[in-house]
Amino acid sequence: MLKRSLLALVASTFPAFADAPVIKNVNAKLVGDLWTFDVTLRHGDTGWEDYADAWRVLDKDGKVLGLRNLAHPHVDEQPFTRSLSGVSIPRDVTEVAVQARDSVGGWSPTTVTVKLR
């Protein structure tokens, strides 16, 4: 009994972590000399304590080309799509990676590669 109670006490001191945000879709469109990205994410947002809070566009070396901060949780709107326009990408870059972040786990180790036309 003491063993079970101790285990419950220890488990309750650690926050419950939702899974990392999942990038469901990325649409990249060249507008003039700048790119617009529409990114659809799914995440187990629970409210302000744990939610998908950003996504970014990276070149092959990991340099951040664009960052879209997400201002609030999307508990009842899953999956959801947000856009970022005005992203400057050098002409010789033919593909980028998109990476999502949540407020508890940080940047997801998983990225989605997008080929640029």
C-alpha positions as CSV (number, residue, x, y, z in Angstrom):
1,M,0.0,0.0,0.0
2,L,2.8,2.4,0.9
3,K,4.6,1.6,-2.3
4,R,1.5,2.4,-4.4
5,S,0.9,5.7,-2.5
6,L,4.6,6.7,-3.0
7,L,4.4,5.9,-6.7
8,A,1.2,8.0,-7.0
9,L,2.8,10.9,-5.1
10,V,5.9,10.8,-7.3
11,A,3.8,10.6,-10.5
12,S,1.7,13.5,-9.5
13,T,4.7,15.8,-9.1
14,F,5.5,15.6,-12.8
15,P,3.3,17.4,-15.3
16,A,1.5,15.4,-17.9
17,F,3.1,16.0,-21.3
18,A,1.1,16.1,-24.5
19,D,2.6,14.7,-27.6
20,A,4.8,17.0,-29.8
21,P,2.9,19.1,-32.4
22,V,2.3,17.2,-35.7
23,I,2.6,19.1,-39.0
24,K,-0.3,17.8,-41.1
25,N,0.2,20.0,-44.2
26,V,2.4,22.8,-45.6
27,N,1.6,24.9,-48.6
28,A,4.3,27.2,-49.8
29,K,3.6,29.9,-52.4
30,L,5.9,32.4,-54.0
31,V,4.3,35.9,-54.1
32,G,6.7,38.3,-55.9
33,D,10.1,37.7,-54.4
34,L,8.7,36.5,-51.0
35,W,7.2,33.3,-49.8
36,T,3.9,32.6,-48.0
37,F,3.6,29.5,-45.9
38,D,0.3,28.0,-44.7
39,V,1.0,25.3,-42.1
40,T,-1.6,23.0,-40.6
41,L,-0.8,21.6,-37.1
42,R,-2.4,19.1,-34.8
43,H,-1.5,19.1,-31.1
44,G,-3.2,18.0,-27.9
45,D,-3.6,21.5,-26.6
46,T,-4.9,21.5,-23.0
47,G,-5.1,25.3,-22.5
48,W,-2.5,27.8,-21.6
49,E,-0.4,25.2,-19.7
50,D,0.4,23.2,-22.9
51,Y,-0.3,24.3,-26.4
52,A,1.4,24.5,-29.8
53,D,2.9,27.9,-29.7
54,A,5.0,28.4,-32.8
55,W,6.3,27.0,-36.1
56,R,9.4,28.0,-38.2
57,V,10.9,27.6,-41.6
58,L,14.5,26.5,-41.7
59,D,17.1,26.2,-44.4
60,K,19.2,23.0,-44.8
61,D,21.8,24.3,-42.3
62,G,19.1,25.0,-39.6
63,K,19.1,28.8,-40.2
64,V,15.7,30.3,-39.3
65,L,14.2,31.9,-42.4
66,G,10.8,32.6,-40.8
67,L,9.0,32.2,-37.5
68,R,5.3,32.2,-36.8
69,N,4.4,32.6,-33.1
70,L,1.0,31.3,-32.1
71,A,-0.7,33.6,-29.6
72,H,-3.1,31.2,-27.9
73,P,-4.2,27.6,-27.4
74,H,-6.4,25.9,-30.0
75,V,-8.1,23.4,-27.7
76,D,-11.4,23.3,-29.7
77,E,-9.8,23.9,-33.1
78,Q,-7.8,20.9,-34.2
79,P,-6.2,20.7,-36.6
80,F,-5.7,24.4,-37.3
81,T,-3.9,26.3,-40.1
82,R,-1.9,29.5,-39.7
83,S,0.0,31.5,-42.3
84,L,3.2,33.4,-42.5
85,S,3.9,35.7,-45.4
86,G,6.9,37.8,-46.4
87,V,9.5,35.0,-45.9
88,S,12.7,35.8,-47.8
89,I,14.4,32.7,-49.2
90,P,17.6,32.9,-51.3
91,R,17.0,31.8,-54.9
92,D,19.4,28.9,-54.7
93,V,17.5,27.3,-51.8
94,T,15.3,24.5,-53.4
95,E,13.8,23.1,-50.2
96,V,13.2,24.1,-46.6
97,A,12.1,22.4,-43.4
98,V,9.2,23.3,-41.2
99,Q,9.4,22.6,-37.5
100,A,6.7,23.1,-34.8
101,R,7.0,23.9,-31.1
102,D,4.8,23.5,-28.1
103,S,5.0,25.5,-24.8
104,V,6.1,22.5,-22.7
105,G,8.2,20.2,-24.9
106,G,9.9,22.9,-27.0
107,W,10.8,22.3,-30.7
108,S,9.7,19.0,-32.1
109,P,12.6,16.8,-33.3
110,T,10.5,16.1,-36.4
111,T,10.5,18.4,-39.4
112,V,8.6,18.4,-42.7
113,T,10.6,19.0,-45.8
114,V,9.0,21.3,-48.4
115,K,10.3,21.5,-52.0
116,L,10.1,25.0,-53.4
117,R,9.1,25.4,-57.0
